[in-house]
Amino acid sequence: MPILPMEIEGLPNISGAEQEIQAATAPGRETGFPPGGPPFDGVTSACAVALHMHQPLIPAGGDDLRSATLISNLQYMFEHPDIGDNHNAGVFRWCYQRMGEFIPELTDQGFRPRVMLEYSGTLLHGLRHMGANDVIDALRRITTDPRYAPAVEWLGCPWGHAVAPSTPVQDFRLHVRAWQHHFAALFGLEALGRVRGFSPSEMALPNHPDVAYAFARWSIAATPGCSFRSTPWSRRMAPGCAGRTSRTGWSPPARPARRPRSSPL
């Protein structure tokens, strides 16, 4: 598979490789690593661990807001440890890295750890921008190494932590597709092909009943073509979201080429 650049002219790679992304996430494609561990036939009770990780980008790379560059909020915490709980920045940073330590350690000891990870695109970009490449490398190890990858299931999400109630339906797919681009650029298209679950930001549902029904019933019905599917040990709400409609016949409208200024979002 082709290798996507991590950045383009200093900006995160979030678009431009739609054909490659579509091919990597196509239904029926082999996902590479088989799941490890015992079957679940005899399990009578279980719990799942899913870790949500996010840091926004903020205009704090300078004293003048008109020209300040966007940096990770985590970087701001490191640079201003005297404000609030910013002194905990080191602990936050380790939280983003520690699965890259726990998974190999437990696996090498003969255990079979399992975890689901959701990292927003702004967090991943911010970590690289602030030079925390060791964090990215640790995550890449448990994502691409055949010894450890079966223990980790990545969950797709909107790149900038966009919440469904305040994001136009037509735009939400683009937010998710941006995350897929960025994830593939960091960890590879093969790794993206193994992303099957989806984690809505803040677990928030759209306000309109029909949109909320479609969103919940088919997990991400508002984003046809993004190809999130079920996995052996975590399930999407239902397969085949693309082209479906809700119980009342609603389906996501096509994105208009131009919106009049007077019309609401």
C-alpha positions in Angstrom: 0.0 0.0 0.0 1.2 3.6 -0.6 2.6 5.6 2.3 0.8 8.9 3.0 2.9 11.9 4.2 2.2 12.8 7.8 2.2 16.5 7.0 1.7 18.7 3.9 3.4 22.1 4.0 3.4 21.9 7.8 -0.2 21.0 8.1 -1.6 17.6 9.1 -2.6 15.3 6.2 -6.4 15.3 6.4 -7.5 15.1 2.8 -6.5 14.3 -0.8 -6.1 10.6 -0.7 -9.8 9.7 -0.8 -9.3 6.8 -3.2 -6.6 5.2 -1.0 -8.7 5.6 2.1 -11.7 4.1 0.4 -9.7 1.1 -0.8 -8.2 0.6 2.7 -11.7 0.6 4.4 -13.6 -1.2 1.7 -16.1 -3.8 3.0 -14.8 -7.4 2.8 -11.2 -6.4 2.8 -8.8 -8.7 4.8 -7.7 -6.9 7.9 -4.3 -8.5 8.4 -3.9 -9.5 12.1 -6.4 -12.1 13.4 -7.7 -11.5 16.9 -5.8 -13.3 19.6 -7.1 -14.8 22.8 -9.7 -17.4 23.7 -13.2 -17.5 22.1 -16.1 -15.9 23.8 -18.5 -18.8 23.6 -18.3 -19.6 27.3 -18.2 -16.1 28.6 -21.2 -15.2 30.8 -20.1 -11.7 31.8 -17.4 -9.3 30.7 -16.4 -5.6 30.6 -14.7 -3.6 27.9 -12.1 -0.9 28.4 -12.2 2.1 26.0 -10.0 5.1 26.5 -11.0 8.5 25.1 -8.0 10.9 24.6 -8.3 14.5 23.4 -6.5 17.8 23.5 -7.7 20.8 21.5 -5.5 23.1 19.4 -5.5 26.6 20.8 -4.1 30.0 19.5 -1.4 30.2 22.1 1.8 30.1 20.1 2.5 33.8 20.7 1.4 36.8 22.7 -0.7 38.4 19.9 -3.9 36.4 19.1 -4.0 37.9 15.6 -0.8 36.1 14.7 -0.4 33.3 17.3 0.1 29.9 15.9 -2.1 26.9 16.9 -0.5 24.7 19.4 -1.7 21.8 21.5 -3.3 22.7 24.8 -0.9 20.2 26.3 2.0 22.2 25.1 0.5 25.3 26.6 0.2 23.4 29.9 3.9 22.6 29.8 4.8 26.2 29.0 2.6 27.6 31.8 2.8 25.2 34.8 1.8 27.9 37.2 -1.7 28.2 35.9 -4.5 26.0 37.3 -3.6 22.3 37.2 -1.1 22.7 34.3 1.5 21.2 36.6 -0.1 17.9 35.7 1.0 18.2 32.1 3.6 15.4 32.5 1.0 13.1 33.8 -1.3 13.8 30.9 1.5 13.1 28.5 2.2 9.8 30.0 -1.4 8.9 29.9 -1.3 9.2 26.1 1.8 7.0 26.0 1.3 4.4 28.6 -0.8 1.9 26.5 2.3 1.7 24.4 4.1 0.4 27.5 1.4 -1.6 29.2 0.4 -3.7 26.1 3.9 -5.0 25.3 4.8 -5.6 28.9 1.6 -7.6 29.6 1.7 -9.5 26.3 5.4 -10.5 26.8 4.5 -11.8 30.2 1.9 -14.2 28.7 -1.2 -12.2 29.4 -3.8 -11.2 26.8 -4.7 -7.6 27.4 -7.5 -5.9 25.4 -8.2 -2.2 25.0 -10.0 0.2 22.7 -8.4 3.5 21.9 -9.8 6.8 20.6 -7.4 9.6 20.0 -8.6 12.8 18.4 -6.8 14.1 15.4 -6.0 17.4 17.2 -4.3 15.4 20.0 -2.2 13.3 17.6 -1.2 16.4 15.6 -0.5 18.4 18.7 1.8 15.7 20.1 3.9 15.6 16.9 4.0 19.4 16.7 5.3 19.7 20.3 8.0 17.0 19.6 6.4 14.2 21.6 7.4 11.7 18.9 8.1 9.0 21.5 4.4 9.0 22.3 3.5 8.5 18.7 6.2 5.8 18.3 4.8 3.9 21.3 1.3 4.0 19.8 2.7 3.0 16.4 4.3 -0.1 18.0 1.1 -1.5 19.4 -0.8 -0.6 16.2 1.5 -2.2 13.7 3.6 -4.8 15.5 1.9 -8.3 14.9 2.8 -9.3 18.5 0.7 -6.5 20.0 -1.7 -5.2 17.4 -4.4 -7.9 18.2 -4.6 -6.4 21.7 -5.6 -3.0 20.5 -8.8 -1.8 18.7 -8.7 1.7 17.5 -12.0 3.6 17.3 -12.7 6.1 14.6 -13.8 9.6 15.5 -14.1 13.1 14.1 -10.7 14.7 13.6 -11.3 17.8 15.7 -13.7 16.3 18.2 -16.8 17.7 16.5 -20.0 16.9 18.3 -22.9 15.6 16.2 -25.7 18.0 17.6 -23.8 21.1 16.5 -22.3 19.7 13.2 -24.2 19.8 9.9 -24.9 16.3 8.7 -23.3 17.0 5.4 -20.0 18.0 7.1 -19.8 15.3 9.7 -18.6 12.7 7.1 -15.7 15.1 6.2 -14.7 15.3 9.9 -14.5 11.5 10.1 -12.7 11.2 6.8 -10.1 13.7 8.0 -9.4 11.5 11.0 -9.0 8.5 8.7 -6.5 10.4 6.5 -4.5 11.5 9.5 -4.5 8.0 11.1 -3.4 6.4 7.9 -0.6 8.9 7.5 0.6 8.2 11.1 0.2 4.4 11.3 -0.4 3.2 7.7 -3.3 2.3 5.5 -3.2 -1.3 6.6 -3.7 -0.2 10.2 -6.6 2.0 9.1 -8.2 -1.0 7.4 -8.4 -2.6 10.9 -10.3 0.3 12.4 -13.9 -1.1 12.8 -15.5 0.8 15.7 -16.6 4.4 16.0 -16.7 6.7 19.1 -19.0 9.7 18.8 -17.5 12.8 20.4 -18.9 13.2 24.0 -21.3 10.3 23.1 -23.6 13.0 21.9 -26.5 12.3 19.5 -28.0 14.7 16.9 -30.9 16.8 18.1 -33.4 15.9 15.3 -35.2 12.7 16.2 -34.8 11.1 12.8 -31.2 12.1 12.5 -30.5 10.7 16.0 -32.3 7.5 15.1 -30.2 7.0 12.0 -27.0 7.9 13.8 -27.7 5.4 16.6 -29.2 2.7 14.6 -26.4 2.5 12.1 -23.7 3.9 14.3 -22.7 6.6 11.8 -25.4 6.7 9.2 -24.7 10.4 8.6 -21.3 9.5 7.1 -21.9 7.0 4.3 -18.7 5.5 2.8 -16.6 5.7 6.0 -16.8 1.9 6.3 -16.7 1.4 10.1 -17.7 -2.3 10.7 -18.0 -4.8 13.5 -15.1 -6.6 15.1 -14.8 -9.9 17.0 -14.7 -8.2 20.4 -16.5 -4.9 19.9 -19.5 -4.3 17.7 -20.8 -1.4 15.7 -24.6 -1.0 16.2 -25.4 -2.4 12.7 -23.7 -3.1 9.4 -24.1 -1.4 6.1 -24.9 2.2 7.0 -24.4 3.7 3.5 -27.6 4.4 1.7 -29.9 3.5 4.5 -32.8 5.6 5.7 -34.5 5.9 9.1 -37.8 4.4 10.1 -39.6 7.6 8.9 -37.8 7.6 5.6 -35.2 10.3 6.3 -31.8 10.0 4.8 -28.9 12.4 4.9 -29.3 15.0 2.1 -26.6 15.6 -0.5 -24.2 18.4 0.4 -25.3 21.5 -1.4 -22.8 23.2 -3.7 -23.7 26.6 -2.3 -25.7 27.8 0.7 -27.5 31.1 0.7 -26.3 33.5 3.4 -29.7 33.8 5.0 -30.3 30.1 5.4 -29.6 28.4 8.8 -26.9 25.8 9.2 
